[in-house]
Amino acid sequence: MTPLTIVRGSPRHRAIVAAIGAVVLVVLIVIPNVLPSFRLFQVTLAAGFAIAIIGLALITTSAGQISLAQSTFFAIGAYTTAVLVADHGWTPILTFPVGAVFAFMVGLLLGLPALRLKGLYLALVTMAFAIITVPLIKRFDGLTGGNMGKLVSTPDPPSWSGMSPEVWTYAVAVTVATVMFWLANNIVKSGVGRSLSAIRHSELVAETMGVNVAVLKSLAFATSAAFAAVGGGLFTMTVEFVAADSFGLLISIEFLAALVVGGAVAIPGAIAGSLFIEFLPAWASEVNDALAGVLFGSILILVMIFLPDGVTGFIKRQLSRFVVVRHPVVLPPTGDRIGDQGPVDGRVEVEAVLE
């Protein structure tokens, strides 16, 4: 069967995108009405994880850098929200930008090694940051609560919302995640995103094309850190408790695994990966608590064997058997005439031919 070809940006393509958006919106509205409290809690946590994962994708998939320090930035956002809410009475939502700015500045400093290192060497340096995060948190126990952690009592939802605390937190998480996904999508599709892609393929070629590699690498790390901090803030708002051991190296590895499982830099991949690391360990524990780690690792191996391009890659391959989305073809100006259409003006799309 010949797949249907659709030109990106055409009316038909926009209609399909709008339909998918409407379905997603309906699903998001229905979720809090059909899921029990604990499952809704897990979905809300997954939204925060997805933000951190899409931030990791900005440097790993787009810029070709391997970072294991995402847990550090996640912790910065989590503790910024915890301290400002518990000790200073802030509204949780207002703490997210503060944590993002703080993490952005730390990310700029961490981006300095990325200017001279890459590959496994950079991974080792960023892993060192992840390892020292937990001891540092415990060291400043007057601020962070140390080994005992810090309890965060978030305020009740506004009366005008008519929502329970769980549904309100879910609504905030989904809204913030949507905004962050929109930002990430714009970054990837912008000139900055294309420059990062050029750096990933060849730094020498990128420099030849006029790309400031040093600045973009540093900004990529800083932006990734800001995304992780926002996810960490949502984590604190959802759990209402932070403890140092929640932000060790393991969560950085889980973020990286989620990125691979989800597939590439696509936003649906980040969502799929976050659901994977949130729900699969819980499901494995329910099946057999003693063998939960074995089940989780075995399933992860099977996913990598049978879905090497991730969940979204697999779905795209299946959909491509029925529908193919192509970019519009742009022809150079020639001054020739095509039938009765008049002279070509330099931007002729072949949408009419394909449809």
N, C-alpha and C positions, 0 to 999 in steps of 0.2 A: 504494500500500500504506500502510495506517495504521500509524504507528510504535507500538511497545509503550511504554506510559507506566508509569514506575516512580516511586514516592514515595521521596524521599530519607530514609534512616533506616529504611525498612521492612525486614522480613526478607529480601525478595527483593533489595533494594539492597545490604544487608550481605553477602549471599551472593556477589553479583557482585563486590563490592569485595574480599572474601576470596579469590575465585578469581583475580582479577587480581594480587593480592599474591603468591599462591602461584606463579603463572607467572613474575612478576618475580624472585622468590627463586630459582626453578629456573634461570632465565637467568643470574643473577649467579653461581651456583655452577658452571654449565657453562662460562662464558666463559674462565676461566683454564686450562681443560682442552682447549679447542679452538683458542684463538688462539695464534699464535707470539709470542715474547717481545716483539718490537717493537710489535705491535698491542696486546698487553696493557699495555705501557708507555703507549701513546697513550690507552687507555681510562682508565688510572689518572690521567693528566694531566687528562683531560676531567672526572673527578670533582671535582678541585680547582677547575677553571674554573667548573663548574656551581654550586659554593658561592658563588663571587664574583658570578656572574650573578644568582642568586636574591637575594643581598644588594642588588645594584643595582636589582632589581625592587621592593624594598621602598620605595625613594625615587622611582624613576622612574615605575613603574606605579601604585603604591599612593598615594604622596603627590604625584605630578604634578611632581616636580622633576627637572631634567636635570643629571646629574653626570658629569664626565669625569675624576674624581679616583680612580676605582676602582683604577687601576694603582698609585697611591701607597700605598693601604692593602694592596694585594696585596704590594707590595715590603716593607712593614713586617713583615707576617707571615713572608715568605720570609727576610728577613735576621734576624729574631728567632730563628727556628729555626736558621738557619745559624750564628749567633754562639754560641748556647747549646749546640748540639751539637758544633761544631768546636772551640770555645775552652774550654768548661766541661764537656763530657762528658755533657750531658743526653740523656735518651731523647727522640726527636723528638715523640712523642705528648704528652709533658708540656709541650712548648714552645708548643703550639697555644693553650691558654688565655692564656698570657702575651702572645703576639702579639695575641690578640683584645682583651685589656684595654688594651694600649698603643694599638692602632689605635682603640679606642672613645674614648679620651681625645683623640686627635688629631682624630677625627671630630666630637667635640663642638665643638672650636675651628673646624673647617671649617664646621660647621653655623651658625655665627654670621652669615656673609654670606647664608645662605639665609633669614634672618629679614627681610632688607630687599630681597633680589633674587630674581628668578625668571625662568624662560624662558631666552632666549639670554644674558642678562646673567649669570645664575648659571652657565650652561655655560662662559662665558668665564673666570670666576673659578676654577672647578674645573679647567678646562684648564690654567690657570697653575700650579696645584699639580702637575699631571701633568708639565708641562714641566720644572719645577725639580727633580723627584725624581731624575733621572739625574745631573745635576751635583752634587747634594748627596751622593749615594751615593759618587761618585768623589772628592769632597772629603775625606771621612773614610776614607781608604784604610787607616789603621791598624786600623780596626774592620771595615770592609766588604771590604777587599781591593782597593778602587779599580778601576782599569781591568783588572787581572788577574783579578778575581773571587775567589770563595772556594770552595774545595773542601770538601765535607761528606761525611765517611765515617760513614754510619749504621751502628749495630750490627747484628749478625746477628739474624734472628728468633729468638724463644724456642724452645728445643728441644721443648717440649710441643706446639707448633703443627704440627710436621712439614712446614712449608712452605718452599719456596725463597724467597730474598729478594724476587724479583719478585712472587710470589703473595702473600707477607705484606704487602708495600706496597699491593698491590691490595686486599686484605682490609681493611686499615686505612683506605684511602681510601673504600671503599664504606661502611664502618661509620660513619666520621665524617660523610660526606655524608648518610647516612640520618638521623643525629641532627640535623644542621643543617637538612635539609629539613623534619623534624618540627617544629622550632622555628619555622621560617619559616611553615609552614602554620598553626600555632597563633597566631602574631602576626597574620596576615592575617584569621583568623576571629574574633579577640578584639575587645573593645571598642576597643582601640588601633588595630587594623586598620580598623575601621569609621570611626573618627575621622579616620584618614589619608585614607580615601576621601572623606570629607566635605570635607577640606581641598583635595583635588585638584579637586573640583567647584566649590567656592566657599569661600574663606577667610572671607568675611563671614558667610555662612550658618553655617559651622562655629563661629565665635566666638559667634554669636547662640544657638547650641545649647549653649553652655557649654564648648566645646573650647578648651583652652589651646594655640593654634596654635604659639606660639614654642617651648614645651617639646617638643611632639611633633615639630616639624621638626628640632630639634637631636637628639633621641633617634633619629629615623629615620636621620639621617646617621651618627650614632655606631654604631647597630646594623648598618647597611650596611657600615661600615668594619670592624667586628668579623668579619662574615661573610667579607669579602674577605681579611682577615688569616689566617683559618683556611685558606682556599683557597691562600694563598701559602705557608703552612707545609707543606701537602701537596705543593705544587710542589717545594719544596726537598727534602723527604723522597724524592720520586720521582726527581728529576734528579740529586740529590747534588752540585749545583753552582749557584752564583748569580753573576750578572754584571749590572752596572748597566744595560747596554743592553737587557736582557730586560724592563725595567719602564718603558719610555717611553710616550709618548702613544698609540702604536699599539695597545698591548694594551687600553687603555681604550676605544678606538674599536671594537676587536674584541668586547669585552664588550657594548657597546651594540648592535652589529650582531647578536650572538648572541641578545640579549634580543628584538630585533625579529623575527629569523628564527624563534626558538622560539615566540614568541607569548605576550603578556600576562604575568601574574604566576604562571601555573601552573607547578608544579614540573616536570611533563613538558616544558614549554617551555624551562626552563633546561637540562635534560638534552639536549634536541634541539639547542639552540643551542650548547652546549659541544662536542658531537660535531661540529657543523658547522664551528666554527672550528678544531678540532683535526685532523679528518680531511680536510676539503676542500682546504686548502692543500697538504697532503702528497700528496693524490691529484693535484692540479694540477701539482705539481713532477714527479711520476712520468710524467705524460702529456707535458709539455713544460716543462722547467725554465726556459727563456728566456721563456716566455709564461705562467708560473704566475700572476703577478699579474693578467694580463688574463683568464685563465680564472676565477680566483676572483672578480674584480669582475663579470664577465659573469654568472656563476651567481647572484651576490648580487642583481643587478638583475632577473634573471628571477624569482627567488623573490619579490621585492617586487612585481612586476607580477602574477604569477599566484597568489601566496599572501599577499595584503595583511594578513591576520590571523595570519600565521605558520603553522608546521607544525601545531602543536596546534589552532589555530583551524580549519584545513582538515580535520583528522581529526575534530574535534567536529562540523563541519557534515555530514560524510559519515555519521557514526554517528547523527546526529539523524534521519536518514531511516528508521532502523530502531528506535532506542530513544530515548526522551525521559525525562530525569530531572527531576522537579518537586519543589518544596518542599511539605511538607504544608500544607493549608489550615487556618487557625485561624479559627474563628467566634467572634464576641463573645457574651458571656452574654446570653441572652434570656429564659430561664425557660420557653421553649416546649418541647413534646415533639416528637421526630422519630419517628414511628411508635411502636414499643414500646421505644425505647431509653432513655426517661426524659428528664429535663431536661438541657439542654446545660450543661456546667460551665465553658465558656469556652475549652477547648482540644480541639476535636473535629477529628480528622484524617479526611480523606476517602479514606484508603488502601483501605478495603474497597470503596468505590464504584469507584475507578480500577482495582483489580485484579479 
